Amino acid sequence: MVEYPPGEPQEVCAICGDPFEGYDPDFASNYANLVCDACDERAVTEEAARPKHGNEYLDRDSIVEKEDETNAIRLDPDVGDNPVFIDGEKCWRRYRFGGWITRRDDHDCSSIEEFHEKHRDDF
């Protein structure tokens, strides 16, 4: 059972229960157990560190020097730490377009693939 399954309106955070300020219900209904920005700011890794994403996660610079000695910006790839924990709750992030969304795990999944299988009927 998923508390806030995709396809159904979700108007409150899956962690704190407060109404969303940054997400409208139509957007939130695309994801299972979406977490609000305020709760997401408290996310830590299994080692209790601040989660990394993109170039920082890959331990590489965002600015690279090209062969002609000019600089170029390397876009952040869609990767980062998973799972993350918020107030002891296991969550999984979906990294996309240089950012992410965070979703609470109702089933203590061992991978992002398992999370999708157990939290989405259409996966």
C-alpha positions as CSV (number, residue, x, y, z in Angstrom):
1,M,0.0,0.0,0.0
2,V,1.3,3.5,-0.9
3,E,0.0,6.4,1.1
4,Y,0.0,8.8,-1.8
5,P,0.0,6.8,-5.0
6,P,0.7,8.4,-8.4
7,G,-2.4,9.4,-10.3
8,E,-4.2,10.6,-7.2
9,P,-4.1,14.2,-6.0
10,Q,-1.5,14.8,-3.3
11,E,-1.8,18.2,-1.6
12,V,0.4,17.6,1.5
13,C,4.0,16.5,2.1
14,A,4.5,12.7,2.7
15,I,6.8,13.5,5.6
16,C,5.4,16.4,7.6
17,G,1.8,16.5,6.3
18,D,2.0,20.3,5.6
19,P,0.4,21.6,2.4
20,F,2.7,22.0,-0.5
21,E,3.9,25.5,-1.3
22,G,6.1,24.8,-4.3
23,Y,4.1,22.0,-6.0
24,D,0.5,22.1,-7.4
25,P,-1.6,18.9,-6.9
26,D,-1.5,18.1,-10.6
27,F,2.3,18.0,-10.6
28,A,2.4,16.1,-7.3
29,S,0.0,13.5,-8.6
30,N,2.7,12.3,-11.0
31,Y,4.8,10.9,-8.1
32,A,4.3,8.6,-5.2
33,N,4.7,10.1,-1.7
34,L,6.2,13.4,-2.8
35,V,8.2,15.3,-0.1
36,C,8.1,19.1,0.3
37,D,11.1,21.4,-0.1
38,A,11.3,22.2,3.6
39,C,11.6,18.5,4.6
40,D,13.9,17.8,1.6
41,E,16.4,20.3,3.0
42,R,16.9,18.0,6.0
43,A,17.8,15.0,3.8
44,V,21.1,13.2,4.6
45,T,22.8,10.1,3.2
46,E,23.2,6.8,5.0
47,E,26.4,8.3,6.4
48,A,24.5,11.3,7.7
49,A,26.2,13.6,5.1
50,R,24.6,16.2,2.9
51,P,23.5,14.5,-0.3
52,K,25.4,15.3,-3.5
53,H,24.2,15.4,-7.0
54,G,25.4,16.1,-10.5
55,N,29.1,17.0,-11.0
56,E,29.7,17.2,-7.3
57,Y,28.4,13.6,-6.9
58,L,30.8,12.5,-9.7
59,D,33.6,14.5,-8.0
60,R,34.4,16.6,-11.0
61,D,34.4,20.3,-11.8
62,S,31.5,22.1,-13.5
63,I,33.9,24.3,-15.5
64,V,36.3,22.6,-17.9
65,E,39.1,24.1,-20.0
66,K,38.7,23.3,-23.7
67,E,41.6,22.6,-26.1
68,D,41.6,26.2,-27.3
69,E,42.1,27.3,-23.6
70,T,38.6,28.7,-23.3
71,N,36.3,27.6,-20.5
72,A,33.1,25.7,-20.9
73,I,30.4,24.8,-18.4
74,R,29.7,21.1,-18.0
75,L,26.0,20.6,-17.3
76,D,25.1,18.6,-14.3
77,P,24.3,15.0,-15.2
78,D,21.1,13.5,-13.7
79,V,22.8,11.5,-10.9
80,G,23.1,11.7,-7.2
81,D,22.9,10.1,-3.8
82,N,20.2,7.5,-3.2
83,P,18.6,6.7,-0.8
84,V,18.4,9.7,1.4
85,F,16.9,9.9,4.9
86,I,14.6,12.6,6.3
87,D,13.8,12.4,10.0
88,G,14.7,8.7,9.8
89,E,12.4,8.1,6.8
90,K,14.0,6.4,3.8
91,C,13.4,8.4,0.6
92,W,14.5,8.1,-3.0
93,R,15.4,11.0,-5.3
94,R,14.7,11.3,-9.0
95,Y,17.4,13.5,-10.5
96,R,16.5,15.3,-13.7
97,F,17.3,18.5,-15.5
98,G,19.9,19.5,-13.0
99,G,17.5,19.2,-10.0
100,W,15.5,16.5,-8.2
101,I,12.3,15.5,-6.5
102,T,12.3,13.4,-3.3
103,R,9.8,10.6,-2.5
104,R,9.2,8.7,0.7
105,D,9.6,5.0,0.6
106,D,6.7,3.0,2.1
107,H,8.4,-0.4,1.6
108,D,12.0,-0.1,2.7
109,C,13.2,-0.8,-0.9
110,S,16.8,-1.7,-1.6
111,S,17.1,0.1,-5.0
112,I,15.5,2.9,-7.0
113,E,14.2,0.2,-9.4
114,E,12.5,-1.7,-6.5
115,F,11.0,1.6,-5.3
116,H,9.4,2.2,-8.7
117,E,8.1,-1.3,-8.9
118,K,6.5,-1.1,-5.5
119,H,5.2,2.5,-5.7
120,R,3.9,2.6,-9.2
121,D,1.3,0.3,-10.8
122,D,2.5,1.2,-14.3
123,F,6.1,0.4,-13.9
